[in-house]
Amino acid sequence: MSLAEAQRVFKKPNQVSFFGIKLSDPSQADVVRQQIEAHMPQVSVSRASEFAEKTNDMQSFRSMTNALSFISILVGGIGMMNAMLMSV
């Protein structure tokens, strides 16, 4: 989707909510981050890994994984307890 069309669809003309910047030298990421934040204090800058951690999809994926792990440990524990009790 083009920027102009996205702005029209979401009724946010002349606004951008996300920019992706690819650096030729990734070791300079902190320097570039500081420069952007110094020149534009209203802009929030984060690395791709930090951005991925903050998204709702990743947070819901983690909570679902934790819930599934808890359930599997609980079912396994009950099954193990049942086997031990029946053997005695």
Secondary structure, 3 states (H helix, E strand, C coil): CCHHHHHHHCCCCCCCCCCCCCCCCHHHHHHHHHHHHHHCCCCCCCCHHHHHHHCHHHHHHHHHHHHHHHHHHHHHHHHHHHHHHHHC
